[in-house]
Amino acid sequence: MYGNSVRAFLLALIVVPVLAGCGSSSAEVTPSGKTVEISIANFTFTVPEGTMQGDLIQLRNNDDVAHNFMPLDDSFSLDVAAGQTVDLPLLATGSYPFHCHIHPNMMGTLTIN
């Protein structure tokens, strides 16, 4: 008589905490280091040295036209309007050659230690 109700209750005791835990794992990761800036001026990227994993990396466009930041592996693409700044996603250690797909002659390499 109470078999299905008891099973449903026990299932709820197991499923609800599991689902609640799943929600917390999707929390946004926040940077833990300093803020560094890749600047664009005169159709040229200036990339800082000494960037560490966990640093917040910002792309600042000082030109009067829009640009783009795209690693050569096409893992992501960021557009940055004239005079604007955007944040790059947090990246693992490694070397990231990149270019502006709007202006293919604009290239650089970001190294994260």
N, C-alpha and C positions, 0 to 999 in steps of 0.2 A: 504494500500500500504506500509506504513512504520511500520505497526504493529509488524511484526516479527523482524525487525531490531531494533526497539526500545526495544522490550522485550529482545533480545539478549544483547543489550548494558546495560540495567538495570541489567540483570543477571550477566554480567561481573563485574559491579560495586560492586555487593554483593559478588560474589564468589572469586574474586581475593584477596581482603583483608582478607577474611576468610582463604583461603589457605596459604597466606603469614603468618598469625598468627599461623597456625598449624606448620609451619616450625620452628618458633622460640621456640615453646614449647618443641621441641626435642633436644634442646641444651644440651651439656654435663654438668652435675653437677660437680662442682669443690669443693674440700674440703675447709672448712673455718677455721679449727683449726690447731693444730700442727702436726708434723710428728712423728709417733710412729712406733716401729719396733718389729715384732715377729721374733726372731732369731731361727735358727736351728743349733745345734752343737751336735756332738756325738749322733745322732739319738734321740734328745730331743728338744722339743719346749720350748722356754722361752717367756712367754707372759707378756707384760707390764701391770702394774696396772694403773688406772686413765685414761683410754682411754675414750674420750668423743665423742659424736655424732658430726660428721663433721671433726674429725681428719683423716689425711691421714695415713692409716695403710699399712706398707710395710712388706713383708715376705722375709727375707734374709736367704739364704741357705749357711751356712759355712761348710757343709760337702762336701765330694768328690763324692757323688752320688746324683741323682735326688730325690726330694721329692714332696709331694702334700699336699695341704690344702683343706679339704672338710668338711663343716659343716655336722653334723650328719643328718640334714634334707635334705641333698643332693641338697640344693638350688643353689649351684655353686661349681666349682672345679677349683683349680689353680695348675698348675704344675710349679715347680721352679727347674731349672737345677742347678747342682753343681756350687757353687760360684756366683750364680746370685741372683737378687732381683726383686720381682714383687709387684705391688700394688694390694691390696684387693679392692673390690668395696665398695662404701660408704654404711654403715650399720646403721640401726635404733638402738635405745637403746634396750638393752636386753642382754641375755646371749647366747653365741654361742658355744656349745660343738663341737669340731672338731677332725678330725684324718687325718693321712696320709694314703690314700688308697693303696699306694705302700708298706708301712710298717705299718700294722694294730696296732702294739703295740705302735705306736707314737700317743699320744692323748693330748688334752688340752682343755681349755675353755677360750674364749675371752669374756670379759664383757665390754659393752659400756654403759656409763652413760649419 
